[in-house]
Structures are given as C-alpha cells and as structure tokens.
C-alpha cells in the first residue's frame, strides 16, 4: 500500500457515506463549534440513518461533551438495557 496515497484518498471520505449502513439504535451528540467533525457533516450523517436514533446538539461544544450531555448518553444507554 502506498501510505501517502491512501492518506490523501481518505480526505474524500465523509461519515455520511457509511452512516446509511447503520442498522442499530444510536445516541449521537455534536457541538456547533466542532472543527474535527463539523456539525453539518454530523447532521447529514444523522439524517440518513434509518435506525431508531436520538441526537443532542450542544451549541457551545467543540470536539468534546459537557458532563450533562455525557450523563444523558449514560441514561440513554441504561434505558436500552431495560
């Protein structure tokens, strides 16, 4: 494998191309200020997922979650086990 070529090619992959293959229930979060995973990309991916899903968008977040959002995720996961 030509590693340099592979890394250059990876720039063209967007999560939305893989999101449409998700079939399991999911909980998603994103921040409006995320420079790593832009909110437009996350929203586009979220919109093509046909499985049951929930999203929490937090305006002030970057590429991390507030403790409150993390607790929401934990409660969601616990609810999946009931």
SVG drawing of the C-alpha trace seen along z (x, -y; Angstrom):
<svg xmlns="http://www.w3.org/2000/svg" viewBox="-37 -28 41 33">
<polyline fill="none" stroke="black" stroke-width="0.4" points="0.0,0.0 1.2,-3.5 0.6,-5.1 0.8,-8.7 -1.7,-8.0 -4.0,-6.2 -3.9,-9.2 -4.7,-11.6 -7.6,-9.5 -9.0,-9.4 -9.7,-13.1 -12.6,-12.4 -14.4,-10.0 -17.3,-11.5 -19.1,-9.8 -22.4,-10.2 -21.2,-7.6 -21.0,-5.0 -23.9,-6.2 -26.6,-4.9 -25.3,-1.4 -26.1,-1.8 -28.9,0.6 -28.7,0.4 -30.3,-2.1 -28.0,-5.0 -27.4,-8.1 -25.5,-10.9 -24.1,-14.2 -22.3,-17.0 -21.2,-20.6 -21.8,-23.5 -18.2,-24.6 -16.5,-21.2 -13.6,-21.7 -12.9,-18.0 -16.4,-16.7 -18.3,-19.7 -21.9,-19.9 -23.1,-19.9 -21.4,-16.5 -22.8,-15.0 -26.3,-16.3 -26.0,-14.9 -25.0,-11.5 -27.7,-11.6 -30.3,-12.4 -29.5,-9.3 -29.6,-6.8 -32.9,-4.9 -32.5,-3.0 -34.0,-4.4 -31.9,-7.3 -31.6,-10.3 -29.4,-13.3 -28.2,-16.0 -26.8,-19.2 -24.9,-21.5 -24.2,-25.0 -21.1,-25.7 -19.3,-22.4 -16.2,-21.7 -14.9,-18.1 -16.0,-17.1 -19.1,-16.8 -20.3,-18.6 -20.8,-16.4 -24.6,-16.9 -24.6,-15.6 -22.4,-12.7 -25.0,-11.9 -27.8,-12.0 -25.8,-9.4 -25.4,-7.2 -29.1,-7.4 -30.0,-6.6 -27.7,-3.5 -29.2,-2.4 -32.7,-2.7 -31.6,-0.4 -31.0,2.3 -34.5,2.2"/>
</svg>
